[in-house]
């Protein structure tokens, strides 16, 4: 939606008056045409016969979604009508706006088809069509602009920190080759690093005192900084210590973000918001796999992935 317009033009074998009555019966739209408009020009004329109705469109679950219905005679006989249904919204979401566009388009397309079927059924005095299926990627209730933006920012946080945290597992073999270590040493390092999970117990207690926003930003910066040290590590011991800090900051960020996702979601969409957050976590792991080929560039090629993850700190001003 900010960059997507969902339009459905149809022609109905009925008079414009009958189609207008059917639209009024199935929607709560307001007549937005002080005068009819000349088709294709946008200028008002007295004889074009075009009418425009406009109003909110709740089936698109994002704040500001509107439906515009244009009715005009299809010919001079007055027995056929061109009906144009258009859903749109000006909502702009950071980071994952393309995904919100997809969600809005899927919801709008399904709702417009259902509305067109209802109008036809009303004109034909036929039973109302069955409600359309709800796609799993479409929110079950409406998100305000603030709620959608916060969920997007929290999802972006999940992608960044999980990308930082997944690199160790993906690059373990390359790291041991660089520092001439065996699998036993790598296993010991992984055990030490996983102790960072204990930080989540402390963070959960501090979230209410320090504020979730501050803890999230500190955790993102900390994870990126620790991965910067990892990418420049001169020894396996420094590498392990830096990754211990990375895991601690990653766990802290995920605990706080997970709490915020549930609390910021609208009533009736908390499970949906949690699912979207889970998808973002998976995207962070997938991103670490995308960078895995750098480990094959030669001794120390794995460092590139860690340094790239450290560069994610540049997103802090936008996330904040």
C-alpha positions in Angstrom: 0.0 0.0 0.0 1.9 3.2 0.2 3.3 2.0 -3.1 0.5 -0.3 -4.0 -3.0 0.5 -5.4 -5.4 -2.4 -5.5 -8.0 -1.7 -8.2 -10.8 -4.0 -9.4 -12.9 -2.8 -12.4 -16.0 -4.8 -13.2 -19.1 -4.3 -15.5 -22.5 -5.2 -14.1 -25.7 -5.7 -16.1 -27.8 -3.3 -14.1 -28.5 0.4 -14.1 -26.2 2.8 -12.3 -28.9 3.6 -9.8 -29.3 -0.1 -8.9 -25.5 -0.5 -8.6 -25.3 2.6 -6.3 -28.1 1.2 -4.2 -26.3 -2.1 -3.9 -23.0 -0.5 -3.0 -24.8 1.7 -0.3 -26.5 -1.5 1.0 -23.2 -3.4 1.4 -20.9 -0.5 2.6 -21.0 2.6 4.7 -19.4 4.9 2.1 -20.1 8.6 1.7 -20.9 10.3 -1.6 -17.7 12.1 -2.4 -18.7 13.6 -5.7 -20.2 17.1 -5.4 -20.6 16.8 -9.2 -20.0 13.9 -11.5 -16.6 13.7 -13.1 -15.7 13.3 -16.7 -14.3 9.7 -17.1 -10.5 9.8 -17.5 -10.1 13.6 -16.9 -10.9 14.2 -13.3 -13.0 17.3 -14.2 -16.6 17.6 -13.1 -19.4 17.7 -15.6 -23.1 17.6 -15.3 -23.8 14.9 -17.9 -21.1 12.2 -17.4 -23.3 10.3 -14.9 -20.2 9.3 -12.8 -20.6 9.0 -9.0 -17.8 8.5 -6.5 -18.3 7.1 -3.0 -15.5 7.0 -0.5 -15.0 5.8 3.1 -12.9 3.7 5.5 -12.1 0.1 4.5 -11.8 -2.1 7.6 -10.9 -5.3 5.8 -7.4 -3.8 5.1 -6.0 -4.1 8.7 -3.9 -0.9 8.7 -4.8 2.5 9.9 -6.1 4.9 7.2 -7.2 2.3 4.7 -9.9 3.7 2.4 -12.2 2.4 -0.3 -13.2 4.5 -3.3 -16.1 3.3 -5.4 -16.7 4.8 -8.8 -20.0 4.2 -10.7 -20.5 5.3 -14.2 -22.8 4.2 -17.1 -21.2 1.6 -19.4 -23.2 2.7 -22.4 -26.1 5.0 -23.4 -28.8 2.4 -22.7 -28.5 2.8 -18.9 -28.7 -0.9 -18.4 -25.0 -1.6 -17.9 -22.7 -0.1 -15.3 -18.9 0.2 -14.9 -18.0 -0.3 -11.3 -14.5 0.5 -10.1 -13.3 -0.5 -6.7 -10.1 0.9 -5.3 -8.5 0.3 -1.9 -5.5 2.4 -0.8 -3.8 3.8 2.3 -0.9 6.3 2.9 0.6 4.2 5.7 4.4 4.2 5.6 6.3 1.6 7.6 10.1 1.6 8.1 12.3 -1.4 7.4 9.7 -3.9 6.4 7.4 -1.6 4.5 7.5 -4.0 1.5 6.1 -6.8 3.7 3.3 -4.5 5.0 2.5 -3.6 1.3 2.2 -7.3 0.6 -0.1 -7.9 3.6 -2.3 -4.9 2.7 -2.5 -5.9 -1.0 -3.5 -9.5 -0.2 -6.2 -8.3 2.3 -7.5 -5.6 -0.1 -7.6 -8.0 -3.1 -9.6 -10.6 -1.2 -11.9 -8.0 0.3 -12.6 -6.3 -3.1 -13.5 -9.6 -4.7 -15.9 -10.3 -1.8 -17.4 -6.8 -2.1 -17.9 -7.2 -5.8 -19.6 -10.6 -5.2 -21.9 -9.0 -2.6 -22.9 -6.2 -4.9 -23.8 -8.7 -7.6 -25.7 -10.8 -5.1 -27.6 -7.8 -3.8 -28.6 -6.7 -7.3 -29.7 -10.3 -8.2 -31.4 -10.7 -4.8 -29.3 -13.8 -4.3 -27.8 -15.2 -1.1 -24.8 -13.3 0.3 -21.5 -15.0 -0.7 -19.4 -16.8 1.9 -16.9 -14.6 3.7 -13.4 -14.7 2.2 -10.7 -16.8 3.8 -8.2 -14.9 5.9 -4.6 -15.3 4.8 -2.2 -16.2 7.6 0.1 -13.3 6.8 -2.7 -10.8 7.2 -3.3 -9.3 10.7 -6.6 -10.4 12.3 -7.3 -6.9 13.6 -6.3 -3.4 12.6 -2.9 -2.0 13.4 -2.4 1.7 14.0 0.5 3.4 12.3 2.4 3.5 15.6 1.7 -0.2 16.4 2.8 -1.3 12.9 5.9 0.9 13.0 7.0 -0.4 16.4 6.4 -4.0 15.3 8.6 -3.4 12.2 11.3 -1.8 14.3 11.3 -4.7 16.8 11.4 -7.2 13.9 14.3 -5.3 12.4 16.0 -5.5 15.8 15.4 -9.3 15.8 17.0 -9.6 12.3 20.1 -7.6 13.3 20.8 -9.3 16.6 20.0 -12.8 15.5 22.3 -12.3 12.5 25.0 -11.2 14.9 24.4 -14.2 17.2 24.2 -16.9 14.4 27.5 -16.2 12.8 29.5 -18.2 15.3 27.6 -21.4 14.6 27.9 -20.9 10.8 31.6 -20.1 10.8 32.9 -22.4 13.5 35.0 -24.6 11.2 36.6 -21.7 9.5 37.5 -20.1 12.8 39.2 -23.3 14.1 41.2 -23.5 10.9 42.4 -19.9 11.3 43.5 -20.3 14.9 44.7 -23.9 14.4 42.2 -25.3 16.9 40.5 -28.7 17.0 36.8 -29.6 17.5 37.3 -30.0 21.3 38.4 -26.4 21.5 35.5 -25.2 19.5 33.1 -27.2 21.7 34.5 -25.6 24.8 34.2 -22.1 23.2 30.6 -22.8 22.3 29.9 -23.9 25.9 31.5 -20.7 27.3 29.6 -18.5 24.9 26.2 -20.1 25.7 26.7 -18.9 29.3 25.6 -15.6 27.9 22.0 -16.8 28.2 22.2 -16.2 31.9 22.2 -12.4 31.1 18.5 -12.7 30.1 17.6 -13.3 33.7 19.1 -10.0 34.8 17.8 -8.1 31.7 14.2 -9.1 32.4 14.5 -7.6 35.8 16.1 -4.4 34.5 13.7 -3.8 31.6 11.0 -2.1 33.8 13.6 0.0 35.6 15.7 1.2 32.7 13.1 1.1 30.0 12.8 -1.3 27.1 13.9 1.2 24.5 17.2 2.1 26.2 18.0 -1.6 26.9 17.3 -2.5 23.3 19.5 0.2 21.8 22.3 -0.7 24.3 22.0 -4.4 23.4 22.1 -3.8 19.7 25.2 -1.5 20.0 26.8 -4.0 22.3 26.2 -7.0 20.0 27.6 -5.0 17.0 30.6 -3.9 19.0 31.4 -7.4 20.2 31.2 -8.7 16.7 33.6 -5.9 15.6 36.1 -7.2 18.2 35.4 -10.8 17.0 36.2 -9.9 13.4 39.5 -8.3 14.5 40.3 -11.0 17.1 44.1 -11.8 17.2 43.6 -15.0 19.1 41.1 -17.7 19.8 40.8 -16.6 23.4 39.9 -13.0 22.4 37.4 -14.5 19.8 35.7 -16.6 22.5 35.5 -13.7 25.0 34.0 -11.4 22.3 31.4 -14.0 21.4 30.5 -14.4 25.0 29.6 -10.7 25.0 27.8 -11.0 21.7 25.6 -13.8 23.0 24.9 -11.9 26.2 23.8 -8.8 24.3 21.8 -10.8 21.7 19.9 -12.6 24.5 19.3 -9.3 26.2 17.9 -7.8 23.1 15.7 -10.8 22.2 14.2 -10.9 25.7 13.3 -7.2 25.8 12.1 -7.2 22.2 9.9 -10.3 22.8 8.2 -8.6 25.7 7.7 -5.4 23.7 6.2 -7.2 20.8 3.5 -8.7 22.9 2.8 -5.5 24.8 2.7 -3.2 21.8 0.5 -5.4 19.7 -3.3 -4.6 19.5 -5.7 -6.7 21.4 -6.5 -9.8 19.3 -3.2 -9.7 17.4 -0.6 -10.6 20.0 -0.2 -14.1 18.6 0.1 -12.7 15.1 2.7 -10.2 16.2 4.7 -12.9 18.0 4.6 -15.0 14.8 5.9 -12.1 12.7 8.7 -11.6 15.3 9.5 -15.3 14.9 9.8 -14.9 11.2 12.2 -12.0 11.7 14.3 -14.2 14.0 14.5 -16.8 11.2 15.4 -14.1 8.7 18.4 -13.2 10.9 19.7 -16.8 10.8 19.0 -17.0 7.1 21.1 -13.8 6.6 24.0 -15.5 8.4 23.8 -18.4 5.9 23.8 -15.9 3.0 27.2 -14.6 4.2 28.7 -18.1 4.8 30.5 -18.2 1.4 32.9 -15.5 2.7 34.4 -18.2 4.9 35.7 -19.9 1.7 37.6 -16.9 0.5 40.7 -17.9 2.3 42.2 -17.8 5.8 40.3 -15.2 7.8 37.5 -14.9 5.2 35.0 -15.5 8.0 36.0 -12.1 9.5 34.1 -10.3 6.8 30.7 -11.6 8.0 31.4 -10.4 11.6 32.6 -7.0 10.4 29.5 -6.7 8.2 27.3 -7.5 11.2 29.1 -4.8 13.2 28.1 -2.3 10.5 24.5 -2.9 11.4 25.1 -0.4 14.2 24.4 2.3 11.5 20.7 1.3 11.7 20.6 2.5 15.3 19.3 6.1 14.6 16.5 4.7 12.5 15.5 2.0 14.9 15.6 4.5 17.8 
